[in-house]
Amino acid sequence: MAKPAPQSKKTSNVTSAAENGKSTLADLNGHLNKNSHIESNGQLNKNGLAQSNGQQSCASQLKVPYCVAHAVRGRVRFRIPRLISDAKYARRLEVLVSSAEGVTSVRIKRPCASIAISYKVVPVAACPPAVSEAKMRSHLASLIQLAASNLVPVELAPKSKQKPEPEEEEESSPWAGLKLPVLATALSVLGGPLGLPVPSALVAGTIAITSLPVAKRAWEAIRNERRLNIDFLDFSAIAITTLQGQFLTPSLMLCLIEIGDAIRERTARSSARQTLDLLDSLAEFVWVERDGEKQEIPIKEVQRGDTVIVYPGEQIPVDGRILRGKATIDEQKLTGESMPAVKEPGQEVYASTLVRDGQIYIVAERVGNDTRAGACISLMQQAPVHDTRIENYAAKIADRAVVPTILLAGVVFGATRSFARAAAVLTLDFATGIRVSVPTTVLAALTSAARRGILIRSGRALEQFAKVDTFIFDKTGTLTQGDVAVVCVKTVNGMSADRVLQLAASAEQRLTHPLASALVRYAEAQDVAILARDEWNYEVGLGVRAIIDGQTVLVGSKRFLQQEGVCLQCLYEEHPDLQTGSLIYVASDGELRGVVQYTDPLRPESKEVIDILQEMGMEVHMLTGDNWKRAKSAAAKLDIPEACIHAEAFPETKATVVRELHESGRTVAFIGDGINDSAALAYADLSISFGNGSDIARETADVVLMRNDLQGLVEAIALARQSMGLIHQNTAIVAVPNLTGLVLAGTVGLNPLAATVINNGSSVIAGVNGLRPLLGSSAPHS
């Protein structure tokens, strides 16, 4: 039983300290009302909530209503409805509780209005100033009230409860390699055009050291691949011009080579996938029942056959069957099912799903990465890792041009006996300009996309965006909003729609079920007053019974009202179209008053985006773990053909669909946001997720829509196609002048410096042209 805790007093000391920014969190905690208290015997009703005399044990008269959902020695879980709607309050509460002496861990689940707090257990015989468990809970209850004050410094971070991890070594900047080429160029300018007395040996030595990486790459290609590559041409031209004392030419070449490599590294994404572990996303400790006693143990110590206890607001840590208890479980992130499911003894439950209401005892059958969620991660890690750089057009051109260029240089030297003219031929290669312009264009496109709220992780992803011809959308949370919304209210027996909505919302207030939250939001949007609720009782998976305005109100499922003896025939006579559908039934004083229709609505932009993609010639599929009925209903609204619907699909099925489409010759993009989508994301040619998607989905995705708006797909496609067009355009900008230079060098002759100007000039023009995506970018929409 939880008794109301009086609101904490804001003393003048607290006010002045907070206003002056001089008070610490401990100072604020010290000014709490000493009389505030909370009592709990740790007993739970069948719904997992503390109760007294059949009533919910909530301190409803306080500024911040709360109740004790669960309490054992060293750990207490409060349910605080305000957490759902007030992110700033949640942050303030986390700061305050984390700063309290003796607190070892704090976990807030805002969707469940839950905060779980673990603290050090003080022995009974402990002497003052040790704090007893009762005083600790009293103190925590006071913090719940204090967090409502704007005087709490939210900007202060909670004190660390763990040992700091050693900082990772900073990765070297891709631009670090430019130091030597720039130095060589500076020395060449000082000793050349400016005529300063810079020793030639110093300039030549600097160029030699700077060119070592180029020479190394050329040698490795000869040794390992038995071929001459573009680095061989570069090094040959650098060596010849340096030996002739034309230091500015090789210096500029080295600068351009290094700039191209640096930009290419900047646009690349590491091909090594980060190792993901399911256990990392779950709670550190779990409750188990062994030998009739409840124990809290590290999650990694849970074994098959253990009886695991899961309380409201907690994630299920294992796959198994319910031994006893009943709960409403949100499986959306794993299965894609938009509505929470009611699970009873004998039914199977899965790790990573969330218990919204109720308390269950589970016999663990699979643990860790052997669970279904763990299998998703394993499947994702087994997916092929693609080259993360854009296709190297320069390398292809260079491979084909190396031997002809060397032969031409040899012919020119044989005919003229001029090293300078031979060096000019070697300098006029196509690849240098393309090696600069391609990554410059990609970097500009990635930057432009980021300004639009589209995170494209690599050049390869940009290239794939331009090639995609098939889009596969997950339904729940991707095409739909992933949350319940009320559609309308239908009435019977003469009661108005506003009154039916008022009774329903009043009965459901402060419950954590998505339907309850949707009802309250809809009532507030319709300016319907929420009435006070007297005695009430919530039955998991059925509904709620409450006394409102002296009436006994029932709000819940069809089965719930039928069990209570309410006749539903009048509804079907007045509204025959409501025989099926997503409905909440409302009755008062034993008579049906109406129903509330709800749905998981489509995103506002979904229809427009699908239409645009189809007009572009894209094939659009919808893939979901939801049932066929809901899948077909959503697809019909989006004009997606039935042949392109894949419903009731578990993660391995999603990955199979993606693979089959890919193997049929399609270039496939998959868009999803849940754990159940991670495998399909990994196997797609292009994977796309949302900024608010699951951690695993975001890590797997090549592209993240940070604005959580599907319109980003259309913008990204346009940007990718523009960028690929510029890359081909830049190829022509580089090729034409260099071909002309080659003709001149092979016939009338061309000075190496003039050849460098042609080669470098075309590279600069192509590079500037590649910046056009930045010129056309705009700030992200709000």
C-alpha positions in Angstrom: 0.0 0.0 0.0 1.4 3.4 -0.9 0.3 6.5 1.0 0.3 10.0 -0.5 3.5 11.8 0.1 3.1 15.5 0.8 4.4 18.0 -1.7 8.0 19.0 -0.8 8.4 22.6 0.5 10.4 25.0 -1.6 12.4 26.9 1.0 14.1 30.2 0.3 17.4 28.5 0.5 16.5 26.2 -2.4 15.1 29.0 -4.4 18.1 31.3 -4.0 20.6 28.5 -4.5 18.9 27.3 -7.7 18.5 30.8 -9.0 22.2 31.6 -8.5 23.2 28.3 -10.0 25.4 27.5 -7.0 23.5 24.6 -5.5 24.5 21.0 -6.2 22.0 18.2 -6.6 22.8 17.1 -3.1 22.0 20.6 -1.7 18.6 20.4 -3.4 17.9 17.0 -2.0 18.8 18.2 1.4 16.0 20.8 1.5 13.2 18.3 1.1 10.3 18.2 3.4 11.3 16.0 6.3 7.8 14.8 6.9 7.3 13.4 3.4 6.9 9.7 3.4 5.7 6.6 1.5 4.9 3.2 2.8 4.7 -0.1 0.9 4.4 -3.7 2.0 5.6 -4.8 -1.4 2.4 -6.8 -2.1 1.0 -6.7 -5.6 -2.4 -7.4 -6.9 -2.9 -9.5 -10.0 -2.3 -6.5 -12.2 1.1 -5.9 -10.7 0.0 -2.7 -8.9 -0.2 -2.0 -5.2 -3.7 -1.6 -4.0 -5.7 -0.8 -0.9 -9.3 -1.9 -0.4 -9.7 -2.5 -4.1 -8.5 0.9 -5.1 -5.4 1.9 -7.0 -2.8 3.1 -4.5 -2.0 6.4 -6.1 -1.1 9.6 -4.5 -3.6 11.3 -6.7 -4.1 14.5 -4.7 -0.4 15.5 -5.1 1.1 17.8 -7.6 2.6 14.7 -9.3 0.3 11.7 -8.8 2.2 8.4 -8.5 1.9 4.9 -7.2 4.2 2.0 -6.2 4.0 -0.6 -8.9 6.5 -3.0 -7.2 8.7 -2.9 -4.2 11.3 -5.3 -2.7 14.2 -4.8 -0.5 16.7 -2.6 -2.2 14.5 -1.8 -5.2 11.3 0.1 -5.8 9.3 0.8 -9.0 7.1 3.9 -9.1 4.4 4.5 -11.8 4.2 8.2 -12.6 1.7 9.1 -15.4 3.5 12.5 -15.9 6.5 10.7 -17.3 4.6 9.9 -20.5 3.8 13.5 -21.5 6.6 15.5 -19.8 10.1 14.8 -21.1 11.6 17.6 -19.0 10.1 16.3 -15.9 11.5 12.8 -16.7 15.0 14.4 -17.1 14.7 16.3 -13.9 13.6 13.2 -12.0 16.5 11.2 -13.4 19.0 13.9 -12.4 17.6 14.1 -8.8 17.3 10.4 -8.2 20.6 9.6 -9.7 22.3 12.1 -7.4 20.7 10.7 -4.2 23.1 9.0 -1.9 22.8 5.2 -1.9 21.1 5.0 -5.3 22.9 2.5 -7.6 20.8 2.5 -10.7 17.9 4.3 -12.3 15.9 3.2 -15.3 13.0 5.3 -16.7 10.5 3.8 -19.2 8.5 6.8 -20.3 6.0 4.8 -22.5 5.1 2.8 -19.4 5.2 5.8 -17.0 7.7 3.8 -15.0 10.8 4.5 -13.0 12.8 1.7 -11.3 15.3 2.6 -8.7 17.8 0.3 -7.0 19.7 1.4 -3.9 22.1 0.0 -1.3 20.4 -2.0 1.4 21.5 -0.9 4.9 21.7 -3.6 7.6 19.1 -3.3 10.3 21.9 -3.0 12.9 23.5 -0.1 11.1 24.2 2.9 13.2 23.4 6.5 12.3 23.9 8.3 10.1 23.1 5.3 7.9 19.7 5.7 6.1 17.1 3.0 6.6 15.1 1.5 3.7 11.9 3.2 4.8 13.6 6.6 4.9 15.1 5.9 1.4 11.7 5.3 -0.1 10.4 8.3 1.7 13.2 10.4 0.2 12.6 9.0 -3.3 8.9 9.8 -3.0 9.8 13.4 -2.1 12.1 13.6 -5.1 9.1 12.7 -7.3 7.5 15.9 -6.2 10.6 18.1 -6.2 11.3 17.1 -9.9 8.1 19.1 -10.8 9.9 22.3 -9.8 11.6 24.3 -12.5 14.3 25.1 -10.0 16.0 21.8 -10.5 19.0 22.3 -12.8 18.2 19.9 -15.7 21.5 20.7 -17.3 23.4 18.8 -14.6 24.1 15.2 -15.6 23.5 12.4 -13.1 26.6 11.4 -11.2 28.3 8.4 -12.6 27.5 5.0 -11.1 30.0 3.1 -13.1 33.7 3.2 -13.5 34.7 5.4 -16.5 35.8 3.5 -19.5 39.2 4.4 -21.0 38.8 6.8 -23.9 39.2 5.4 -27.3 42.1 6.6 -29.3 41.1 9.3 -31.7 41.3 8.2 -35.3 43.8 10.1 -37.4 42.3 12.7 -39.7 42.2 11.8 -43.4 43.6 15.3 -44.1 46.8 14.6 -42.0 48.6 13.3 -45.1 48.4 16.7 -46.8 51.2 18.2 -44.6 54.1 16.9 -46.6 52.6 17.7 -50.1 51.8 21.2 -49.0 55.3 21.7 -47.6 56.8 20.4 -50.8 54.6 22.8 -52.9 55.5 25.7 -50.6 59.2 25.0 -50.9 58.9 24.6 -54.7 57.1 28.0 -55.0 59.7 29.7 -52.8 62.6 28.3 -54.7 61.0 28.6 -58.1 58.7 31.5 -59.0 59.7 33.6 -56.0 63.4 33.0 -56.5 64.4 32.6 -52.9 67.5 30.7 -52.0 65.9 27.3 -51.1 68.4 24.4 -51.5 67.4 22.2 -54.4 68.4 19.1 -52.4 65.9 20.1 -49.6 63.0 20.5 -52.1 63.9 17.2 -54.0 64.2 15.3 -50.7 60.8 16.6 -49.5 59.2 15.5 -52.8 61.0 12.1 -52.6 59.7 11.5 -49.0 56.2 12.7 -50.0 56.0 10.3 -53.0 56.9 7.2 -51.0 53.3 6.2 -50.5 52.7 6.5 -54.2 55.7 4.4 -55.0 54.6 1.8 -52.4 51.2 1.4 -53.9 52.7 1.1 -57.4 55.1 -1.6 -56.2 52.4 -3.6 -54.4 50.3 -3.6 -57.5 53.2 -4.9 -59.5 54.1 -7.5 -56.9 50.7 -8.7 -55.8 48.5 -8.1 -58.9 51.0 -8.3 -61.7 49.8 -5.1 -63.3 50.8 -1.5 -63.7 48.3 0.9 -62.2 47.7 4.7 -62.0 50.2 5.0 -59.2 52.9 3.7 -61.5 52.1 6.5 -64.0 52.0 9.1 -61.2 55.3 8.0 -59.7 57.0 7.8 -63.1 55.9 11.4 -64.0 57.0 12.6 -60.5 60.4 11.0 -60.7 61.2 12.3 -64.2 60.1 15.9 -63.5 61.9 15.9 -60.2 65.1 14.7 -61.7 64.8 17.5 -64.3 64.6 20.0 -61.5 60.9 21.0 -62.3 59.9 20.8 -58.7 56.5 22.7 -58.9 55.0 20.1 -61.2 55.5 17.0 -59.0 54.6 19.0 -55.9 51.2 20.0 -57.3 50.7 16.4 -58.5 51.3 15.0 -55.0 48.9 17.6 -53.5 46.1 16.6 -55.9 46.7 12.9 -55.3 46.6 13.3 -51.5 43.5 15.6 -51.7 41.7 12.9 -53.7 42.6 10.1 -51.3 41.6 12.2 -48.3 38.2 13.1 -49.7 37.7 9.4 -50.7 38.5 8.3 -47.1 36.2 11.0 -45.8 33.3 9.6 -47.8 34.0 6.0 -47.0 32.4 3.9 -44.2 34.2 1.2 -42.4 33.3 -2.2 -43.8 33.7 -3.9 -40.5 30.3 -4.3 -38.9 30.1 -3.3 -35.2 29.5 -6.4 -33.1 26.0 -6.2 -31.6 24.8 -8.2 -28.7 21.2 -8.6 -27.7 22.1 -8.5 -24.1 23.5 -5.0 -24.5 20.0 -3.6 -25.2 18.3 -5.3 -22.2 18.5 -4.6 -18.5 21.7 -5.5 -16.7 19.9 -7.4 -13.9 16.8 -9.6 -13.9 14.6 -11.2 -11.3 14.4 -15.0 -11.1 12.7 -17.5 -8.8 15.0 -20.2 -7.5 14.2 -22.7 -4.8 11.1 -20.7 -4.0 13.0 -17.4 -3.4 13.2 -14.3 -5.6 16.7 -13.3 -6.6 18.1 -10.5 -8.7 20.9 -11.7 -10.8 23.0 -10.4 -13.8 21.2 -11.2 -17.1 24.2 -13.1 -18.4 23.7 -15.6 -15.6 20.2 -16.6 -16.6 20.0 -20.2 -17.7 17.5 -22.4 -19.5 14.9 -23.6 -17.1 15.1 -20.6 -14.8 11.8 -19.0 -13.8 12.2 -15.3 -14.8 9.9 -12.7 -13.3 9.0 -9.7 -15.4 7.2 -6.7 -13.9 5.3 -3.8 -15.7 7.5 -1.6 -17.7 10.3 -4.1 -18.1 11.6 -5.9 -21.2 11.4 -9.6 -21.3 15.0 -10.9 -21.2 14.4 -14.5 -22.5 12.3 -16.6 -24.9 10.0 -18.9 -23.1 6.5 -19.8 -22.0 4.4 -18.1 -19.3 4.2 -20.2 -16.2 1.8 -18.0 -14.3 0.5 -14.5 -14.5 -1.1 -12.5 -17.3 0.3 -9.4 -19.1 -0.2 -7.1 -22.0 2.9 -7.3 -24.1 4.1 -4.8 -26.8 5.8 -6.9 -29.5 6.0 -4.2 -32.2 9.8 -3.9 -32.4 10.2 -7.6 -32.8 7.1 -8.8 -34.8 5.8 -5.5 -36.3 2.4 -6.1 -34.7 1.0 -2.6 -33.9 -1.3 -3.5 -31.0 0.0 -5.0 -27.7 -1.0 -8.7 -27.3 -2.5 -10.2 -24.1 -0.4 -13.3 -23.0 -1.6 -15.9 -20.6 -0.1 -19.1 -19.0 1.2 -21.5 -21.7 1.7 -18.9 -24.3 5.1 -18.1 -25.7 6.8 -14.7 -25.2 10.0 -13.4 -26.7 13.1 -11.4 -25.5 13.2 -7.7 -26.2 9.4 -7.3 -26.1 7.9 -5.0 -23.5 5.5 -5.8 -20.7 3.1 -2.8 -20.5 0.7 -4.2 -17.9 0.7 -7.2 -15.6 3.3 -9.4 -14.1 4.4 -12.8 -15.5 6.6 -15.7 -14.5 8.4 -17.2 -17.5 10.2 -20.5 -17.9 13.3 -19.6 -19.9 13.7 -21.8 -23.0 16.2 -19.7 -25.0 18.6 -17.1 -23.6 21.0 -14.5 -24.9 21.7 -14.7 -28.6 19.8 -18.0 -28.9 16.5 -16.1 -28.6 14.5 -15.0 -31.7 15.8 -11.4 -31.3 19.3 -12.7 -30.9 18.9 -14.7 -34.1 17.9 -11.4 -35.9 21.3 -10.0 -34.9 23.2 -13.1 -35.9 21.4 -13.2 -39.3 22.3 -9.5 -39.8 26.0 -10.2 -39.0 26.1 -13.0 -41.5 24.9 -10.7 -44.3 27.4 -9.9 -47.0 29.4 -6.7 -46.3 29.6 -4.6 -49.5 32.4 -2.3 -50.5 31.6 0.9 -48.8 33.1 3.2 -51.4 31.6 4.5 -54.5 32.7 2.6 -57.6 36.2 3.8 -58.5 35.7 5.0 -62.1 39.2 6.5 -62.1 40.8 3.1 -61.4 38.9 1.5 -64.3 40.0 4.2 -66.7 43.5 4.1 -65.4 43.8 0.4 -65.7 42.9 0.6 -69.4 45.1 3.6 -70.1 48.3 2.7 -68.2 49.9 0.5 -70.8 48.9 2.7 -73.9 50.2 5.8 -72.0 53.5 4.2 -71.2 53.9 3.0 -74.8 53.1 6.4 -76.1 55.6 8.0 -73.8 58.2 5.5 -75.0 57.4 6.3 -78.6 57.7 10.0 -77.9 61.0 9.6 -76.1 62.4 7.3 -78.8 61.5 9.8 -81.5 62.6 13.0 -79.7 65.1 11.8 -77.1 63.3 14.3 -74.7 62.6 13.2 -71.2 60.5 16.4 -70.8 58.1 15.4 -73.6 57.9 11.8 -72.3 57.1 13.1 -68.8 54.4 15.4 -70.3 52.7 12.3 -71.8 52.9 10.5 -68.4 51.5 13.6 -66.6 48.4 13.7 -68.9 46.4 10.9 -67.3 42.6 10.9 -66.9 42.5 9.3 -63.5 44.0 12.2 -61.5 41.1 14.5 -62.2 38.5 11.9 -61.8 40.1 10.7 -58.5 39.6 14.2 -57.2 36.2 15.1 -58.8 34.4 11.8 -57.9 34.9 12.0 -54.1 34.4 15.8 -54.1 31.0 15.3 -55.7 30.1 12.5 -53.3 31.2 14.6 -50.3 29.2 17.6 -51.5 26.1 15.3 -52.0 26.5 13.7 -48.5 26.8 17.2 -46.9 23.8 18.5 -48.8 21.8 15.4 -47.7 22.8 16.0 -44.1 21.5 19.5 -44.3 18.2 18.1 -45.3 18.1 15.7 -42.4 19.2 12.7 -44.4 22.2 10.8 -43.1 23.8 8.9 -46.0 26.7 6.9 -44.5 28.9 6.3 -47.6 29.5 7.0 -51.3 28.3 3.5 -52.1 24.9 4.2 -50.5 24.6 7.3 -52.6 25.4 5.3 -55.7 22.9 2.6 -54.8 20.2 5.3 -54.3 20.6 6.3 -57.9 20.3 2.6 -59.0 17.4 1.4 -56.9 14.3 0.1 -58.7 12.5 -1.7 -55.9 11.5 -0.3 -52.6 10.3 -2.6 -49.7 8.6 -0.9 -46.8 8.0 -2.2 -43.4 4.4 -1.3 -42.4 4.2 -0.6 -38.7 6.1 2.5 -37.8 7.3 3.1 -41.3 4.3 3.5 -43.5 2.1 3.9 -40.5 2.8 6.1 -37.4 3.3 3.0 -35.2 0.9 4.4 -32.6 -2.8 4.0 -31.9 -5.2 6.9 -32.9 -8.9 7.2 -32.4 -10.9 7.5 -35.6 -14.5 8.2 -34.4 -17.1 7.5 -31.7 -20.4 5.6 -32.5 -23.2 5.7 -30.0 -26.4 3.7 -29.1 -29.2 4.0 -26.5 -29.4 7.8 -26.9 -26.1 8.9 -25.3 -24.1 11.6 -27.1 -20.7 11.0 -28.7 -19.0 13.5 -26.4 -20.5 11.8 -23.3 -19.4 8.4 -24.4 -15.9 9.7 -25.1 -15.8 11.5 -21.7 -16.7 8.3 -19.8 -14.2 6.3 -21.8 -11.3 8.7 -21.3 -12.1 9.3 -17.6 -12.1 5.6 -17.0 -8.8 5.1 -18.9 -6.9 8.0 -17.6 -3.3 7.4 -16.3 -3.3 3.8 -17.6 -0.2 2.9 -19.7 -1.9 0.9 -22.4 -1.6 2.6 -25.9 -5.4 2.6 -26.3 -5.8 4.4 -23.0 -3.3 7.1 -24.0 -5.0 7.5 -27.4 -8.4 7.9 -25.8 -7.2 10.6 -23.4 -5.4 12.5 -26.2 -8.4 12.3 -28.5 -10.7 13.6 -25.7 -8.3 16.5 -25.0 -8.2 17.4 -28.7 -12.0 17.4 -28.7 -12.1 19.7 -25.6 -13.9 17.0 -23.6 -13.3 17.3 -19.9 -11.8 14.4 -18.1 -13.8 13.6 -15.0 -12.6 12.4 -11.6 -12.4 8.6 -11.2 -13.4 7.0 -8.0 -13.0 3.3 -7.3 -11.6 1.5 -10.3 -10.0 -1.8 -11.3 -8.1 -2.7 -14.5 -8.1 -6.2 -15.7 -5.2 -7.1 -18.0 -6.3 -7.8 -21.6 -9.9 -7.0 -20.9 -10.6 -3.5 -19.7 -11.3 -1.2 -16.8 -14.2 -0.8 -14.4 -14.6 2.6 -12.7 -17.1 4.7 -10.8 -17.6 8.0 -12.6 -20.3 10.5 -11.6 -21.9 7.8 -9.6 -22.1 5.5 -12.6 -20.4 2.1 -13.0 -18.5 2.5 -16.3 -17.0 -0.4 -18.3 -14.5 0.3 -21.0 -12.7 -2.5 -22.8 -13.0 -5.4 -25.2 -16.1 -7.1 -26.6 -15.3 -10.2 -24.4 -15.0 -8.0 -21.3 -18.5 -6.5 -21.7 -20.0 -9.9 -22.6 -18.5 -11.3 -19.4 -20.2 -8.5 -17.5 -23.6 -9.3 -19.0 -23.8 -6.3 -21.3 -25.9 -6.9 -24.4 -24.3 -5.8 -27.6 -27.0 -6.6 -30.1 -28.3 -3.0 -30.3 -24.9 -1.9 -31.6 -25.0 -4.3 -34.6 -28.6 -3.3 -35.3 -27.8 0.4 -35.5 -24.4 0.0 -37.0 -24.1 -3.2 -38.9 -20.8 -2.1 -40.4 -19.2 -2.5 -36.9 -19.4 -6.3 -36.7 -15.7 -6.3 -37.1 -12.9 -3.8 -36.7 -10.7 -2.2 -34.0 -13.2 -1.2 -31.3 -13.3 -0.1 -27.7 -16.7 -0.8 -26.1 -18.2 1.6 -23.6 -21.0 0.8 -21.2 -22.5 2.4 -18.1 -25.0 1.0 -15.5 -25.2 -2.3 -17.4 -26.1 -0.8 -20.8 -24.0 -0.4 -23.9 -23.5 3.3 -24.7 -21.2 3.2 -27.8 -17.9 2.2 -29.2 -14.7 4.0 -30.0 -13.0 3.1 -33.3 -9.2 3.2 -33.5 -6.5 2.4 -35.9 -2.7 2.7 -36.5 -2.9 5.6 -39.0 -0.8 6.0 -42.0 2.0 8.6 -42.0 0.6 11.8 -43.6 3.3 11.6 -46.3 3.1 7.9 -47.0 0.5 8.0 -49.9 2.3 10.9 -51.7 5.7 9.2 -51.4 4.4 5.9 -52.7 2.7 7.6 -55.6 5.9 9.5 -56.5 8.0 6.3 -56.3 5.6 4.4 -58.6 5.6 7.3 -61.1 9.4 7.0 -61.2 8.9 3.4 -62.3 9.8 1.9 -58.9 8.2 -1.4 -57.8 6.9 -0.9 -54.2 6.4 -3.8 -51.8 5.0 -3.8 -48.2 6.5 -6.4 -45.8 5.2 -6.7 -42.2 4.8 -9.0 -39.3 1.3 -7.7 -38.8 -1.7 -9.9 -39.8 -3.0 -10.1 -43.4 -6.2 -8.2 -42.7 -4.4 -5.1 -41.4 -1.7 -5.4 -44.1 -4.2 -5.5 -47.0 -6.2 -2.6 -45.5 -3.1 -0.4 -45.3 -1.9 -1.5 -48.8 -5.3 -0.7 -50.4 -5.0 2.9 -49.1 -1.6 3.2 -50.6 -2.4 1.5 -53.9 0.2 -1.2 -53.4 -0.8 -4.3 -55.4 -1.8 -7.4 -53.4 1.0 -9.4 -55.1 3.5 -7.0 -53.4 2.2 -7.6 -49.9 4.1 -9.9 -47.5 2.4 -10.2 -44.2 2.9 -12.2 -41.0 6.6 -12.2 -41.7 9.1 -13.0 -39.0 12.6 -11.5 -39.4 14.1 -14.5 -41.2 11.1 -14.3 -43.7 11.8 -10.6 -44.3 15.4 -11.4 -45.1 14.4 -14.1 -47.5 12.0 -11.8 -49.4 14.8 -9.3 -49.8 17.3 -11.9 -51.0 14.8 -13.3 -53.5 14.1 -9.9 -55.0 17.8 -9.2 -55.2 18.6 -12.5 -56.8 15.9 -11.8 -59.4 18.0 -8.9 -60.7 16.4 -6.1 -58.8 18.3 -3.4 -56.9 16.4 -3.5 -53.6 16.0 -0.8 -50.9 14.5 -1.8 -47.6 13.0 0.7 -45.1 12.3 -0.4 -41.6 12.9 0.7 -38.0 12.6 -2.3 -35.6 14.8 -5.2 -34.4 12.7 -7.4 -36.6 13.9 -5.4 -39.6 17.6 -5.6 -38.9 18.3 -8.8 -40.9 16.3 -7.5 -44.0 18.2 -4.2 -43.7 21.5 -6.0 -43.8 20.7 -8.1 -46.9 19.2 -5.2 -48.9 21.3 -3.4 -51.6 20.3 -0.2 -49.7 19.0 -0.1 -46.2 17.1 2.8 -44.7 15.9 3.5 -41.2 14.6 6.4 -39.1 16.3 8.5 -36.5 13.9 7.3 -33.9 14.2 3.6 -35.0 15.8 0.9 -32.8 19.5 1.1 -32.1 20.2 -2.1 -34.2 18.1 -0.8 -37.2 20.0 2.5 -37.2 23.4 0.7 -37.0 22.5 -1.6 -39.8 21.1 1.1 -42.1 23.1 2.8 -44.9 20.8 5.8 -44.7 19.0 7.3 -41.7 16.1 9.7 -42.1 16.8 12.0 -39.2 13.5 13.9 -39.6 11.5 10.7 -39.5 9.8 11.7 -42.7 9.5 9.5 -45.8 9.8 12.6 -48.0 13.5 12.3 -47.4 13.5 9.3 -49.8 12.4 11.4 -52.7 14.9 14.1 -51.9 17.7 11.5 -51.6 16.9 9.9 -54.9 16.9 13.2 -56.7 20.2 14.2 -55.0 21.8 10.8 -55.8 20.8 11.0 -59.5 22.1 14.5 -59.7 25.4 13.4 -58.2 25.8 10.4 -60.5 25.1 12.7 -63.5 27.8 15.1 -62.3 30.3 12.3 -62.0 29.8 11.3 -65.6 29.9 14.9 -66.6 33.2 15.4 -64.7 34.6 12.4 -66.5 34.1 14.3 -69.8 35.5 17.5 -68.4 38.7 15.7 -67.4 39.0 13.4 -70.5 38.6 16.0 -73.3 41.5 18.4 -72.3 43.8 15.5 -71.4 43.1 13.8 -74.7 43.9 17.0 -76.5 47.1 17.4 -74.5 48.1 13.8 -75.4 47.7 14.6 -79.0 49.8 17.7 -78.7 52.5 15.9 -76.6 52.7 13.1 -79.1 53.0 15.4 -82.2 54.3 18.9 -81.7 55.4 18.4 -78.1 54.2 19.8 -74.8 56.1 21.2 -71.9 55.6 19.1 -68.6 54.5 22.3 -66.8 51.9 23.0 -69.5 50.8 19.3 -69.3 50.5 19.7 -65.5 48.4 22.9 -66.0 46.1 21.1 -68.4 45.8 18.0 -66.1 45.4 20.0 -62.9 43.2 22.7 -64.4 40.7 20.1 -65.7 40.8 18.5 -62.3 40.0 21.8 -60.5 37.2 22.5 -62.9 35.7 19.1 -62.4 36.1 19.4 -58.6 34.3 22.7 -58.6 31.6 21.3 -60.8 31.2 18.5 -58.3 30.3 21.0 -55.5 27.0 21.8 -57.2 24.9 19.7 -54.8 25.9 22.1 -52.1 24.8 25.1 -54.1 21.3 23.6 -54.5 20.9 22.5 -50.9 18.5 24.0 -48.4 18.1 23.9 -44.8 16.0 21.1 -43.4 12.4 21.7 -43.0 11.1 22.1 -39.6 
